[in-house]
Amino acid sequence: MQGQTRAAFLGSFDNRLLHWGIQVGYTQSKFDLRFSENDTLRQTIQGVTSYYSPGFHINVIGDLRLNDNLNLRLLPGITLISRDMAYSWSEAYTSTHWKYDLRRTVESVYGEIPIELKFRAKRYTNFRPYLTAGASWGFDFASLRKNKNNNDESIIRLNAIDLRYTAGVGFDFFLRYVKFAIELKMAFGLIDLKVMDDDYYTQSTNSLLSRTFMLSFTFEGGL
C-alpha cells in the first residue's frame, strides 16, 4: 500500500470542488429511420438505408464534484456530423428518369450543450474507471430547413434543434501533471429531424432520429 501511495500521481485531484478540461474526439453518425409505409411511393423507392459516417467533436469541460463517486459535468462544444443515405430505386423509375441519387450525404455542424453525471469507481493507483449518463441539446448551424426544393436537385432538410440522451464508459489515467481519459459514448436522438417536403428523398422516410458513436480523449488539469 505504501508503494502504491508513493507511485500515485495527482493524489488530491479528485477532491477538488471544481476543475476544467478539454475533450476532443472522433464520431460515427447515422440516422435511425423508418421507411415510408406509403404503398404508392414504395413502387418508386424500394428501400432506404442510413450508414455511419465519420465526424469530429471538441468540447470544453466544467466538472463539479458532488461526492466521492459522483460528478456533474457541463461540456459545451462543437460537433461536425456527416450521415449517409442510400436509396434503392425501382427499375420502372430509373428507366424514365435520368437524374436520381443512389446515395446522399447529410452534413450538420452542431453547437451543443451536454450535461452529464459521471459515476466513478474507486481509484487504483493511477487508474479509475467510470460511467456517464446525461442529455445534450444541440443547434445545427448548417441546417437547410428554410431552403426550397426543386425536384431534380432536391435536398434533405433537417430541423435545427436536436435533443439526445447519452450513455458512456471511460477510464481515467492520472499522469504526473494532467488527468487523461479515454471514453466511449453513444448518443440517441429524441426529436424527429425530418422536415416534411414533396420530394421522394424526404417522403421515403416517416422519421429521422440521430444516432452517434463517440470515441473521445479528455485532458483535465487543475489550476
C-alpha positions in Angstrom: 0.0 0.0 0.0 2.8 2.4 0.8 4.4 1.7 -2.6 1.1 2.4 -4.3 0.7 5.7 -2.4 4.2 6.9 -3.4 3.6 5.9 -7.1 0.3 7.7 -7.3 0.1 11.0 -9.3 -2.3 13.9 -8.6 -3.4 12.3 -5.3 -5.8 15.1 -4.3 -7.1 15.9 -7.8 -10.5 14.2 -7.5 -11.1 16.0 -4.2 -11.3 19.4 -5.8 -14.7 21.0 -5.9 -14.3 22.3 -9.5 -11.9 21.8 -12.3 -11.7 22.3 -16.0 -10.6 20.4 -19.1 -10.9 19.8 -22.8 -12.3 16.9 -24.8 -11.6 16.0 -28.4 -12.9 13.0 -30.3 -13.9 11.0 -33.4 -17.6 10.4 -34.2 -19.6 8.0 -36.3 -23.1 9.1 -37.0 -26.2 7.9 -38.9 -30.0 8.2 -39.0 -32.3 5.8 -37.2 -35.0 5.9 -39.8 -38.4 4.4 -40.5 -39.1 3.6 -44.2 -42.3 5.1 -45.6 -45.5 3.0 -45.4 -46.9 4.7 -48.5 -47.6 1.9 -51.0 -47.5 4.2 -54.0 -44.1 5.7 -53.0 -42.8 2.2 -52.4 -43.3 1.4 -56.0 -40.7 4.1 -56.8 -38.3 3.8 -53.9 -38.0 0.2 -52.6 -35.7 0.9 -49.7 -33.7 3.5 -47.7 -30.7 2.8 -45.5 -28.5 5.1 -43.4 -24.8 4.3 -42.9 -22.4 5.5 -40.2 -20.1 8.3 -41.5 -17.1 9.9 -39.7 -17.0 13.2 -37.9 -15.3 15.2 -35.2 -16.1 17.0 -31.9 -14.4 19.3 -29.4 -15.8 20.3 -26.0 -14.8 22.4 -23.0 -15.3 20.6 -19.7 -16.5 22.1 -16.4 -16.6 19.4 -13.7 -18.3 19.9 -10.3 -17.6 17.3 -7.6 -20.8 16.2 -5.8 -19.3 13.5 -3.6 -16.5 10.9 -3.7 -18.1 8.9 -6.6 -20.3 11.4 -8.4 -19.5 14.4 -10.5 -21.7 16.8 -12.5 -20.2 17.9 -15.9 -21.1 20.6 -18.4 -19.4 20.1 -21.8 -20.3 22.9 -24.3 -18.7 22.4 -27.7 -18.9 21.9 -31.5 -19.7 18.6 -33.3 -19.3 18.1 -37.0 -21.5 15.3 -38.2 -21.9 13.5 -41.6 -24.6 10.9 -42.3 -25.0 8.8 -45.5 -28.4 7.8 -47.0 -28.6 5.1 -49.7 -31.7 4.7 -51.9 -32.9 1.7 -53.9 -35.0 2.8 -56.9 -37.4 0.7 -58.9 -36.4 -0.2 -62.5 -39.5 1.5 -63.8 -38.5 4.8 -62.2 -34.8 4.7 -63.3 -35.8 3.8 -66.9 -37.7 7.0 -67.3 -35.7 9.4 -65.0 -32.1 10.3 -65.7 -31.4 12.3 -62.5 -31.6 10.2 -59.3 -29.2 9.6 -56.5 -28.2 6.2 -55.1 -26.5 7.8 -52.1 -26.7 11.2 -50.4 -24.7 12.7 -47.6 -26.3 15.0 -45.0 -23.9 17.2 -43.0 -24.5 19.1 -39.8 -22.5 21.5 -37.6 -23.9 21.3 -34.1 -23.3 23.7 -31.3 -24.1 21.5 -28.3 -24.6 21.9 -24.6 -24.3 18.4 -23.0 -24.8 17.9 -19.2 -23.8 14.6 -17.7 -23.4 12.7 -14.4 -20.1 10.9 -14.0 -20.2 7.8 -11.8 -16.7 7.0 -10.7 -15.4 3.7 -9.3 -12.7 3.6 -6.6 -9.3 4.7 -7.7 -6.5 2.1 -8.0 -3.1 3.8 -8.1 -3.3 5.9 -11.3 -6.4 4.3 -12.9 -10.1 4.9 -12.3 -13.0 3.6 -14.5 -16.3 5.5 -14.7 -19.7 5.6 -16.3 -21.6 8.6 -17.7 -25.3 9.4 -18.3 -26.8 12.6 -19.5 -28.5 14.7 -22.1 -27.4 17.1 -24.9 -29.2 20.0 -26.5 -27.9 21.0 -30.0 -28.4 23.6 -32.6 -27.5 22.8 -36.2 -25.8 25.9 -37.8 -25.7 24.1 -41.2 -29.4 23.4 -41.2 -31.1 23.8 -44.6 -34.6 23.7 -43.2 -35.6 27.0 -44.8 -34.3 26.1 -48.3 -36.7 25.2 -51.1 -36.5 22.0 -53.2 -36.9 21.8 -56.9 -37.4 18.1 -57.8 -34.2 17.1 -59.7 -31.9 19.0 -57.3 -33.8 18.4 -54.0 -32.1 18.4 -50.6 -32.8 16.6 -47.4 -33.8 19.3 -44.9 -33.5 18.8 -41.2 -34.8 20.6 -38.2 -32.1 22.7 -36.5 -32.9 21.6 -32.9 -31.9 18.2 -31.6 -32.2 16.7 -28.1 -30.3 13.5 -27.3 -29.6 11.3 -24.3 -26.2 9.8 -23.8 -24.6 6.9 -22.1 -20.9 6.0 -21.9 -18.0 4.4 -20.2 -14.5 5.7 -19.7 -11.2 5.3 -18.0 -9.2 8.0 -16.1 -5.4 7.8 -16.1 -3.6 10.0 -13.6 -0.4 11.3 -15.1 2.2 13.5 -13.5 0.7 16.8 -14.4 -2.7 16.1 -16.0 -5.6 13.6 -15.8 -6.1 11.8 -19.2 -9.2 9.8 -20.1 -10.4 7.6 -22.9 -14.2 7.5 -23.3 -16.7 5.6 -25.4 -20.2 7.1 -25.6 -23.5 6.7 -27.6 -26.0 9.5 -28.2 -29.6 8.7 -29.1 -31.8 11.4 -30.7 -35.2 12.1 -29.2 -36.5 14.5 -31.8 -37.6 13.7 -35.4 -35.3 15.8 -37.5 -37.2 15.4 -40.7 -38.7 18.4 -42.4 -41.7 17.4 -44.5 -41.3 18.0 -48.2 -42.9 17.0 -51.5 -39.8 15.2 -53.0 -39.2 11.4 -53.0 -36.0 11.7 -50.9 -37.9 13.2 -48.0 -41.1 11.2 -48.4 -39.2 7.9 -48.4 -38.9 8.1 -44.6 -41.5 8.6 -41.9 -39.0 9.8 -39.3 -35.2 10.6 -38.9 -33.6 10.3 -35.5 -29.9 10.9 -34.9 -27.5 8.1 -33.7 -23.9 9.0 -32.8 -21.0 6.9 -31.5 -18.1 8.9 -29.9 -14.5 8.0 -29.1 -13.1 10.8 -27.0 -9.9 11.8 -25.4 -10.0 14.1 -22.4 -7.4 16.2 -20.7 -8.2 17.7 -17.3 -6.0 19.9 -15.2 -6.3 21.8 -12.0 -5.5 25.5 -11.7 
